[in-house]
Amino acid sequence: MGAGGGTPPLPSAAQSPKTGAWRPRRMPAPGVLVALLALLAVSVSSAGVTRDPGQQRQAPRRLRRGWVWSQLVVLEEDPTPRVIGKLESDYSRWGYSIRYILSGEGAGDAFEIDEYSGEIRTCRKLDREEKAFYVLQAQAIERGTQEPVEPQSEFIIQVQDINDNPPLFQEEPYVCSIPEMSPKGTTVARVTATDADDPQQGNNARLLYSILQGEPYFSVEPKTGDLTPGGLLLWV
């Protein structure tokens, strides 16, 4: 139809905003349209809207890193050098060549480490009463790059007690007195002894009191150390 009225032409025509006349609209060449559709398909695929599941890229798996060791304990007064434990970086499980370095209390003197395996062994006998535990540091270095594969970490070696110390009385000799005719059970004195062994290690520091000389005139309570007469005492 003419300008200004009737049914609008097909979408291939465009109306002039000034005159109202309908003019043919230029369509893109077939090759341009195909190129646009191809570009659209590439953009959608890159954005992840459509993707072949078989071509999905797997994210790289992050390897867990860390020191691996158990609590280290050495028996005191043992003169034989022996392996007491092992330090290990789990990097060594993935084919890295690791060098282990030990530093801190007793390193090179009381303890040494195998730089290849991480095994720790004693160098001499230790006295728990002299030092109950040692604080050391461990390093793991990749041999090829000489770079650390783990941050320096601290660990403790505990010295396990044996019953090697006799009890000692705090006062020796004890000097005390008691009135004559004091009834049986009267406390004359309390003796006290100490033991340098570890009270947490079995019965190593458990104390029991007994009379070696003086029975039956006196007796001692085994746990408290209270000294009492065994009967009436008379001054002669």
Buried (B, 14 or more C-beta within 10 A) or exposed (E): EEEEEEEEBEEEEBBEEEEEEBEEEEEEEEEEEEEEEEEEEEEEEEEEEEEEEEEEEEEEEEEEEEBEBEEBEBBBEBEEEEEBBBBBBBBBEEEBEBBBBBEBBBBEEBBBBBBEBBBBBBEEBBEBEEEBBBEBBBBBBBEEEEEBBBEEBEBEBEBBBBBEBEBEEEEEEEEEEBEEEBEEEEBBBBBBBEBBBBEEEEEBBEBEBEEEEEEEEBBBEEEEBBBBBBEEBEEE
